[in-house]
Amino acid sequence: MADIDVNIDPVQHNRDAWDRLVEQGDEWTLPVTSEVIARARAGDWSVVLIGHEPVARDWFPAALAGIDVLALASGGGQQAPVLAAAGARVTVFDNSPRQLARDREVAERDGLELATVLGDMRDLSVFADGSFDLVFHPVSNLFCPDLEPVWRECFRVLRPGGTLLTGFMNPDLFVFDRDAEGNRGELMVRHALPYSDLTHLSEEERVRLGGPGGALEYSHSMTAQVGGQMAAGFHLVGFVEAPHHAGVTSQYMPGYFATRAVKP
Ligand SMILES: C[S@@+](CC[C@H](N)C(=O)[O-])C[C@H]1O[C@@H](n2cnc3c(N)ncnc32)[C@H](O)[C@@H]1O
């Protein structure tokens, strides 16, 4: 176990990391094309919540026209503009100014209405209670130290009957040694869960083996993910899994899970 640098602020640290990832053209920062938006306007659309798997259409409300959607930690000009082109009133909330700029690029390029808000997913106080019909929250909570405030805030900003769609990492992926996996394609068990780059890697390793762009990652438990949503008041009504979009583990186990939850 390495020394913990208590001076690292995960929000600022991961903001810088994701801004860097935009510069580097990481896959999750590349905006959709005008063709994708044109098709979405014509009613032909899909978005991803986990990996490269399109979300089942029946996970969404029957009609998107006029519903209020919060795309939570979902910057990058990917899902939010598609949902807006399909008719929803969309607000993108993300911790990276550059990720949000991607969404504005698409909105300006293709003439879409889209609001963007910068912030930490644990604090949605900028939104009044009951502001949204749908919260769309793709894989991103691995960059957040604690989930309890996230579920509480999602519950608060949804209207009764509203839906929360969440993608998250299979925490078991974090047990493996990243050196062995990245360099030799071997899966070697190294870390006890719950894992975080801050507590399980040395400073040198964190720079070399940490999350994308140097982002800090946290494994979280299934209790924190699924139990946490239930504890916040949600009813879980859907669950699917998918392989990780890259890497060795995808041959052996699911890399991602997704939940569909409803506020009663
Ligand atoms: C893998 S990307 C997800 C968005 C992407 N469009 C997708 O399809 O998955 C992770 C996103 O989470 C955002 N993020 C990381 N930490 C955050 C936090 N504490 N609050 C809000 N957003 C955060 C990042 O800026 C980044 O845009």
The ligand as a Gaussian input file, in Angstrom:
#p B3LYP/6-31G(d) Opt

LIG

0 1
 C      -15.931000       8.319000     -19.960000
 S      -16.436000      10.015000     -19.979000
 C      -18.200000       9.832000     -20.142000
 C      -18.792000      10.673000     -21.219000
 C      -18.777000      10.045000     -22.543000
 N      -19.557000      10.877000     -23.443000
 C      -19.283000       8.577000     -22.591000
 O      -19.859000       8.190000     -23.546000
 O      -19.051000       7.746000     -21.730000
 C      -16.360000      10.462000     -18.276000
 C      -16.841000      11.893000     -18.046000
 O      -17.010000      12.098000     -16.644000
 C      -16.638000      13.439000     -16.374000
 N      -16.376000      13.558000     -14.934000
 C      -15.337000      13.031000     -14.237000
 N      -15.461000      13.325000     -12.930000
 C      -16.589000      14.056000     -12.803000
 C      -17.258000      14.662000     -11.689000
 N      -16.782000      14.561000     -10.446000
 N      -18.408000      15.329000     -11.913000
 C      -18.911000      15.441000     -13.180000
 N      -18.312000      14.895000     -14.261000
 C      -17.180000      14.207000     -14.081000
 C      -15.441000      13.657000     -17.258000
 O      -15.141000      15.026000     -17.415000
 C      -15.861000      12.955000     -18.537000
 O      -16.494000      13.824000     -19.427000

